[in-house]
Amino acid sequence: MWKITKLHELSPLELFEIFRLRVDTFVVEQNRVYHECDDVDLKAAHVLYWNEKTNQVDAYARIFEENGIIVFGRVVTRHSTRGLGMGRQLVQHIMNYIHEHWNGKNVAIEAQEQVVGLYEKFGFKTEGESFIHEGTPHVKMVYTPK
């Protein structure tokens, strides 16, 4: 079941599973040491797919506005769901939410290099050179509404 909500509206179990998925992926799997939980979580809209059979989060991202630009990040799918189109569905939910709540505003993200192709399918364009963020190659990508 797809859900988009603010942090205070998440159940304790949903919040726990979000943080578990993020830490399992971005800290453990990708071997990065950084503060996974930050103040952005307090202001962001949280997009998640709650798997009712396993009581786990299978896909997640957060969306927020920063200096007049819409940003999303922490885009992640559970390892067991990768390659099944869950990432594409997640980005579609993100873009639908952005169009509904911030229609006409530009979107800027810092994408890990291995998923640039996914974002290009949604109209994002690479801007600038690749850079290392928290030990992982990223590239800035922008989306300008038509």
MDAnalysis code that builds the backbone (N, CA, C; Angstrom):
import MDAnalysis as mda
import numpy as np

u = mda.Universe.empty(438, n_residues=146, atom_resindex=np.repeat(np.arange(146), 3), trajectory=True)
u.add_TopologyAttr("name", ["N", "CA", "C"] * 146)
u.add_TopologyAttr("resid", np.arange(1, 147))
u.add_TopologyAttr("resname", ["MET", "TRP", "LYS", "ILE", "THR", "LYS", "LEU", "HIS", "GLU", "LEU", "SER", "PRO", "LEU", "GLU", "LEU", "PHE", "GLU", "ILE", "PHE", "ARG", "LEU", "ARG", "VAL", "ASP", "THR", "PHE", "VAL", "VAL", "GLU", "GLN", "ASN", "ARG", "VAL", "TYR", "HIS", "GLU", "CYS", "ASP", "ASP", "VAL", "ASP", "LEU", "LYS", "ALA", "ALA", "HIS", "VAL", "LEU", "TYR", "TRP", "ASN", "GLU", "LYS", "THR", "ASN", "GLN", "VAL", "ASP", "ALA", "TYR", "ALA", "ARG", "ILE", "PHE", "GLU", "GLU", "ASN", "GLY", "ILE", "ILE", "VAL", "PHE", "GLY", "ARG", "VAL", "VAL", "THR", "ARG", "HIS", "SER", "THR", "ARG", "GLY", "LEU", "GLY", "MET", "GLY", "ARG", "GLN", "LEU", "VAL", "GLN", "HIS", "ILE", "MET", "ASN", "TYR", "ILE", "HIS", "GLU", "HIS", "TRP", "ASN", "GLY", "LYS", "ASN", "VAL", "ALA", "ILE", "GLU", "ALA", "GLN", "GLU", "GLN", "VAL", "VAL", "GLY", "LEU", "TYR", "GLU", "LYS", "PHE", "GLY", "PHE", "LYS", "THR", "GLU", "GLY", "GLU", "SER", "PHE", "ILE", "HIS", "GLU", "GLY", "THR", "PRO", "HIS", "VAL", "LYS", "MET", "VAL", "TYR", "THR", "PRO", "LYS"])
u.atoms.positions = np.array([
    [0.840, -1.164, 0.000],
    [0.000, 0.000, 0.000],
    [0.897, 1.244, 0.000],
    [0.678, 2.133, -0.967],
    [1.442, 3.385, -1.043],
    [0.862, 4.399, -0.074],
    [1.747, 5.178, 0.516],
    [1.344, 6.168, 1.507],
    [2.296, 7.362, 1.420],
    [1.742, 8.575, 1.543],
    [2.553, 9.790, 1.626],
    [2.055, 10.563, 2.838],
    [2.976, 10.850, 3.765],
    [2.563, 11.435, 5.026],
    [3.700, 12.226, 5.667],
    [3.377, 12.969, 6.680],
    [4.367, 13.674, 7.486],
    [4.865, 12.740, 8.592],
    [6.009, 13.069, 9.153],
    [6.652, 12.221, 10.153],
    [5.728, 11.924, 11.339],
    [5.051, 12.942, 11.856],
    [4.220, 12.751, 13.048],
    [2.988, 11.878, 12.796],
    [2.674, 11.622, 11.529],
    [1.526, 10.781, 11.193],
    [1.893, 9.314, 10.997],
    [3.199, 9.019, 10.989],
    [3.643, 7.638, 10.843],
    [3.457, 6.877, 12.147],
    [3.136, 5.606, 12.026],
    [3.061, 4.780, 13.236],
    [4.491, 4.489, 13.702],
    [4.649, 4.138, 14.966],
    [5.996, 3.772, 15.431],
    [6.618, 2.648, 14.609],
    [5.841, 1.654, 14.219],
    [6.379, 0.556, 13.418],
    [6.791, 1.037, 12.026],
    [5.981, 1.883, 11.391],
    [6.347, 2.417, 10.076],
    [7.645, 3.208, 10.166],
    [7.752, 4.060, 11.171],
    [8.959, 4.865, 11.342],
    [10.177, 3.976, 11.565],
    [10.040, 2.993, 12.419],
    [11.137, 2.052, 12.669],
    [11.564, 1.369, 11.372],
    [10.603, 0.901, 10.583],
    [10.924, 0.181, 9.348],
    [11.534, 1.104, 8.291],
    [11.126, 2.357, 8.263],
    [11.749, 3.331, 7.359],
    [13.215, 3.491, 7.718],
    [13.478, 3.758, 8.985],
    [14.867, 3.952, 9.411],
    [15.687, 2.681, 9.250],
    [15.093, 1.519, 9.491],
    [15.817, 0.266, 9.291],
    [16.215, 0.109, 7.825],
    [15.279, 0.361, 6.900],
    [15.579, 0.239, 5.473],
    [16.659, 1.232, 5.058],
    [16.550, 2.471, 5.508],
    [17.546, 3.477, 5.147],
    [18.929, 3.121, 5.681],
    [19.006, 2.720, 6.935],
    [20.304, 2.360, 7.516],
    [20.852, 1.094, 6.869],
    [20.001, 0.079, 6.681],
    [20.459, -1.160, 6.040],
    [21.060, -0.887, 4.665],
    [20.456, 0.032, 3.919],
    [20.900, 0.306, 2.549],
    [22.044, 1.310, 2.507],
    [21.814, 2.509, 3.046],
    [22.775, 3.594, 2.861],
    [23.988, 3.523, 3.784],
    [23.846, 2.917, 4.940],
    [24.958, 2.838, 5.880],
    [25.652, 1.479, 5.792],
    [24.877, 0.401, 5.931],
    [25.472, -0.937, 5.969],
    [25.841, -1.430, 4.571],
    [24.839, -1.546, 3.674],
    [25.092, -2.084, 2.331],
    [26.095, -1.244, 1.548],
    [25.970, 0.081, 1.622],
    [26.856, 0.955, 0.862],
    [28.088, 1.368, 1.661],
    [28.206, 0.864, 2.867],
    [29.387, 1.075, 3.704],
    [29.730, 2.565, 3.846],
    [28.721, 3.350, 4.250],
    [28.890, 4.787, 4.433],
    [28.620, 5.135, 5.887],
    [29.467, 5.948, 6.448],
    [29.276, 6.372, 7.829],
    [28.877, 7.847, 7.815],
    [27.635, 8.109, 8.180],
    [27.124, 9.477, 8.244],
    [25.834, 9.469, 9.051],
    [25.316, 10.642, 9.355],
    [24.075, 10.762, 10.116],
    [22.900, 10.499, 9.186],
    [22.364, 9.318, 9.237],
    [21.251, 8.941, 8.364],
    [19.978, 9.703, 8.718],
    [19.703, 9.889, 9.972],
    [18.529, 10.643, 10.416],
    [18.951, 12.095, 10.636],
    [18.194, 13.018, 10.082],
    [18.545, 14.427, 10.233],
    [17.291, 15.280, 10.342],
    [17.478, 16.580, 10.483],
    [16.359, 17.499, 10.669],
    [15.423, 17.566, 9.464],
    [15.889, 17.178, 8.293],
    [15.027, 17.189, 7.109],
    [13.831, 16.257, 7.322],
    [14.045, 15.164, 8.046],
    [12.940, 14.233, 8.303],
    [11.755, 14.930, 8.966],
    [12.026, 15.957, 9.756],
    [10.967, 16.663, 10.475],
    [10.072, 17.478, 9.552],
    [10.604, 17.968, 8.428],
    [9.806, 18.823, 7.545],
    [9.364, 18.128, 6.261],
    [9.908, 16.964, 5.973],
    [9.657, 16.283, 4.701],
    [8.308, 15.575, 4.667],
    [7.835, 15.363, 3.457],
    [6.748, 14.410, 3.212],
    [7.437, 13.071, 2.956],
    [6.932, 12.026, 3.567],
    [7.543, 10.703, 3.477],
    [6.677, 9.816, 2.590],
    [7.286, 9.295, 1.527],
    [6.605, 8.424, 0.574],
    [7.071, 7.005, 0.865],
    [6.116, 6.096, 1.046],
    [6.532, 4.729, 1.328],
    [5.547, 3.711, 0.779],
    [6.085, 2.541, 0.513],
    [5.230, 1.404, 0.182],
    [5.286, 0.459, 1.366],
    [4.151, 0.299, 2.045],
    [4.051, -0.577, 3.203],
    [3.564, -1.937, 2.732],
    [4.394, -2.965, 2.940],
    [4.054, -4.335, 2.571],
    [3.274, -4.948, 3.732],
    [1.989, -5.132, 3.527],
    [1.121, -5.627, 4.596],
    [1.393, -7.090, 4.950],
    [1.986, -7.843, 4.029],
    [2.291, -9.253, 4.311],
    [3.493, -9.389, 5.243],
    [4.489, -8.525, 5.056],
    [5.723, -8.636, 5.838],
    [5.827, -7.590, 6.943],
    [4.903, -6.617, 6.940],
    [4.974, -5.483, 7.871],
    [6.318, -4.774, 7.777],
    [6.739, -4.524, 6.527],
    [7.984, -3.815, 6.263],
    [7.756, -2.762, 5.189],
    [8.681, -1.830, 5.125],
    [8.680, -0.818, 4.071],
    [9.516, -1.371, 2.912],
    [8.911, -1.473, 1.735],
    [9.615, -1.994, 0.563],
    [10.210, -0.893, -0.305],
    [9.694, 0.334, -0.172],
    [10.213, 1.466, -0.945],
    [9.974, 2.729, -0.136],
    [10.890, 3.686, -0.295],
    [10.805, 4.901, 0.523],
    [11.540, 6.055, -0.151],
    [11.050, 7.270, 0.100],
    [11.748, 8.514, -0.258],
    [11.158, 9.638, 0.584],
    [11.859, 10.740, 0.628],
    [11.332, 11.923, 1.310],
    [11.404, 13.101, 0.353],
    [10.422, 14.010, 0.478],
    [10.296, 15.174, -0.407],
    [10.190, 16.420, 0.466],
    [10.896, 17.487, 0.058],
    [10.829, 18.722, 0.833],
    [11.211, 19.896, -0.061],
    [10.930, 21.098, 0.433],
    [11.299, 22.316, -0.283],
    [12.472, 22.953, 0.441],
    [13.447, 23.401, -0.348],
    [14.632, 24.045, 0.214],
    [15.012, 25.227, -0.673],
    [14.920, 26.428, -0.118],
    [15.266, 27.654, -0.852],
    [14.495, 27.782, -2.162],
    [13.210, 27.465, -2.124],
    [12.351, 27.610, -3.295],
    [12.474, 26.499, -4.329],
    [13.295, 25.512, -4.064],
    [13.488, 24.372, -4.974],
    [12.929, 23.125, -4.292],
    [12.262, 22.283, -5.049],
    [11.753, 21.025, -4.509],
    [12.870, 19.990, -4.612],
    [13.048, 19.243, -3.544],
    [14.117, 18.260, -3.444],
    [13.517, 16.948, -2.968],
    [14.028, 15.839, -3.462],
    [13.698, 14.562, -2.844],
    [14.958, 13.738, -2.745],
    [14.950, 12.836, -1.779],
    [16.133, 12.018, -1.558],
    [15.829, 10.827, -0.682],
    [16.906, 10.147, -0.269],
    [16.799, 8.903, 0.492],
    [15.924, 7.910, -0.268],
    [16.008, 7.962, -1.582],
    [15.218, 7.083, -2.442],
    [15.798, 5.676, -2.339],
    [14.970, 4.734, -1.908],
    [15.470, 3.391, -1.648],
    [14.373, 2.349, -1.845],
    [14.777, 1.193, -2.346],
    [13.893, 0.036, -2.400],
    [14.571, -1.117, -1.671],
    [13.759, -1.936, -1.052],
    [14.276, -3.112, -0.346],
    [15.003, -4.005, -1.346],
    [16.107, -4.549, -0.932],
    [16.940, -5.381, -1.806],
    [16.110, -6.463, -2.503],
    [15.185, -7.072, -1.809],
    [14.383, -8.167, -2.373],
    [13.395, -7.701, -3.434],
    [13.150, -6.381, -3.537],
    [12.191, -5.878, -4.536],
    [12.883, -5.226, -5.729],
    [14.194, -5.125, -5.694],
    [14.909, -4.454, -6.784],
    [14.780, -5.246, -8.077],
    [14.623, -4.513, -9.166],
    [14.458, -5.142, -10.473],
    [13.017, -5.496, -10.796],
    [12.091, -5.158, -9.912],
    [10.677, -5.491, -10.113],
    [9.825, -4.269, -10.461],
    [10.470, -3.116, -10.694],
    [9.740, -1.905, -11.047],
    [9.312, -1.059, -9.861],
    [9.689, -1.451, -8.662],
    [9.298, -0.706, -7.467],
    [9.923, 0.696, -7.464],
    [11.159, 0.831, -7.913],
    [11.808, 2.137, -7.976],
    [11.093, 3.081, -8.923],
    [10.684, 2.559, -10.068],
    [9.951, 3.370, -11.043],
    [8.607, 3.820, -10.451],
    [7.920, 2.920, -9.758],
    [6.656, 3.284, -9.111],
    [6.877, 4.354, -8.043],
    [7.951, 4.206, -7.288],
    [8.263, 5.170, -6.243],
    [8.481, 6.558, -6.837],
    [9.284, 6.654, -7.881],
    [9.546, 7.961, -8.500],
    [8.255, 8.530, -9.090],
    [7.388, 7.684, -9.630],
    [6.113, 8.167, -10.163],
    [5.264, 8.777, -9.046],
    [5.227, 8.136, -7.888],
    [4.488, 8.692, -6.736],
    [5.103, 10.006, -6.280],
    [6.426, 10.074, -6.268],
    [7.114, 11.314, -5.901],
    [6.714, 12.434, -6.859],
    [6.802, 12.176, -8.152],
    [6.502, 13.214, -9.143],
    [5.032, 13.617, -9.098],
    [4.136, 12.659, -8.883],
    [2.713, 12.994, -8.745],
    [2.496, 13.936, -7.560],
    [3.138, 13.658, -6.438],
    [3.007, 14.488, -5.239],
    [3.561, 15.892, -5.507],
    [4.701, 15.958, -6.157],
    [5.307, 17.255, -6.482],
    [4.385, 18.066, -7.385],
    [3.831, 17.427, -8.417],
    [2.930, 18.146, -9.329],
    [1.664, 18.617, -8.605],
    [1.193, 17.824, -7.663],
    [-0.018, 18.176, -6.923],
    [0.210, 19.308, -5.918],
    [1.369, 19.298, -5.257],
    [1.614, 20.263, -4.191],
    [2.509, 21.443, -4.578],
    [3.346, 21.275, -5.576],
    [4.282, 22.331, -5.959],
    [4.329, 22.501, -7.479],
    [3.226, 22.379, -8.125],
    [3.194, 22.436, -9.585],
    [3.858, 23.714, -10.091],
    [4.778, 23.554, -11.002],
    [5.469, 24.690, -11.589],
    [6.821, 24.987, -10.987],
    [7.154, 24.380, -9.846],
    [8.464, 24.619, -9.222],
    [9.495, 23.636, -9.762],
    [10.723, 24.125, -9.848],
    [11.820, 23.266, -10.296],
    [12.155, 22.243, -9.220],
    [12.692, 21.116, -9.668],
    [13.104, 20.034, -8.778],
    [14.593, 19.808, -8.993],
    [15.353, 19.666, -7.917],
    [16.785, 19.384, -8.006],
    [17.111, 18.248, -7.045],
    [17.853, 17.272, -7.533],
    [18.233, 16.131, -6.698],
    [19.716, 15.834, -6.866],
    [20.245, 15.116, -5.896],
    [21.602, 14.582, -5.991],
    [21.450, 13.075, -6.115],
    [21.605, 12.572, -7.329],
    [21.348, 11.166, -7.619],
    [22.630, 10.350, -7.588],
    [22.557, 9.173, -6.993],
    [23.689, 8.265, -7.100],
    [23.826, 7.891, -8.577],
    [25.065, 7.802, -9.049],
    [25.316, 7.606, -10.474],
    [24.598, 6.390, -11.064],
    [24.458, 5.315, -10.304],
    [23.878, 4.099, -10.854],
    [22.381, 4.198, -11.145],
    [21.719, 5.283, -10.691],
    [20.285, 5.420, -10.954],
    [19.942, 6.628, -11.825],
    [20.929, 7.231, -12.437],
    [20.697, 8.393, -13.304],
    [19.689, 8.049, -14.407],
    [19.815, 6.891, -15.010],
    [18.911, 6.478, -16.096],
    [17.453, 6.447, -15.671],
    [17.186, 6.037, -14.445],
    [15.813, 6.014, -13.943],
    [15.233, 7.425, -13.934],
    [15.982, 8.377, -13.402],
    [15.484, 9.748, -13.318],
    [15.361, 10.394, -14.706],
    [16.232, 10.039, -15.622],
    [16.134, 10.572, -16.990],
    [14.807, 10.183, -17.629],
    [14.284, 9.017, -17.304],
    [12.985, 8.577, -17.844],
    [11.838, 9.471, -17.394],
    [12.055, 10.206, -16.311],
    [11.036, 11.123, -15.795],
    [11.302, 12.571, -16.190],
    [12.288, 12.793, -17.062],
    [12.556, 14.138, -17.565],
    [13.655, 14.893, -16.854],
    [14.374, 14.247, -15.948],
    [15.489, 14.906, -15.271],
    [16.693, 14.983, -16.204],
    [17.437, 16.071, -16.068],
    [18.659, 16.295, -16.850],
    [19.842, 16.431, -15.900],
    [20.962, 15.857, -16.305],
    [22.194, 15.967, -15.530],
    [22.727, 17.382, -15.643],
    [23.221, 17.894, -14.525],
    [23.787, 19.247, -14.502],
    [25.140, 19.192, -13.794],
    [26.190, 19.542, -14.495],
    [27.516, 19.571, -13.879],
    [28.199, 18.210, -13.877],
    [29.308, 18.194, -13.190],
    [30.152, 17.006, -13.116],
    [29.757, 16.115, -11.949],
    [30.161, 14.872, -12.022],
    [29.989, 13.920, -10.940],
    [30.772, 14.390, -9.715],
    [30.269, 14.075, -8.531],
    [30.953, 14.443, -7.292],
    [30.741, 13.331, -6.268],
    [31.582, 13.321, -5.256],
    [31.473, 12.330, -4.196],
    [30.707, 12.947, -3.032],
    [29.641, 12.282, -2.621],
    [28.848, 12.714, -1.472],
    [28.750, 11.538, -0.509],
    [29.227, 11.738, 0.709],
    [29.232, 10.687, 1.725],
    [29.877, 9.405, 1.196],
    [30.935, 9.561, 0.390],
    [31.700, 8.416, -0.088],
    [31.137, 7.729, -1.318],
    [30.074, 8.270, -1.913],
    [29.417, 7.637, -3.056],
    [29.327, 8.627, -4.214],
    [29.642, 8.188, -5.457],
    [29.524, 9.072, -6.618],
    [28.069, 9.504, -6.870],
    [27.868, 10.795, -6.984],
    [26.560, 11.389, -7.250],
    [26.667, 12.360, -8.421],
    [25.516, 12.744, -8.929],
    [25.436, 13.783, -9.944],
    [24.190, 14.618, -9.653],
    [24.299, 15.931, -9.867],
    [23.132, 16.794, -9.693],
    [22.239, 16.622, -10.900],
    [20.940, 16.503, -10.644],
    [19.953, 16.376, -11.714],
    [18.838, 17.379, -11.446],
    [18.307, 17.955, -12.520],
    [17.240, 18.936, -12.382],
    [16.055, 18.567, -13.281],
    [14.891, 18.940, -12.809],
    [13.669, 18.774, -13.555],
    [12.992, 20.125, -13.620],
    [12.701, 20.583, -14.818],
    [12.029, 21.858, -15.012],
    [10.656, 21.577, -15.616],
    [9.583, 21.918, -14.893],
    [8.238, 21.669, -15.429],
    [8.003, 22.430, -16.721],
    [7.195, 21.864, -17.570],
    [6.901, 22.498, -18.864],
    [5.781, 23.489, -18.736],
])
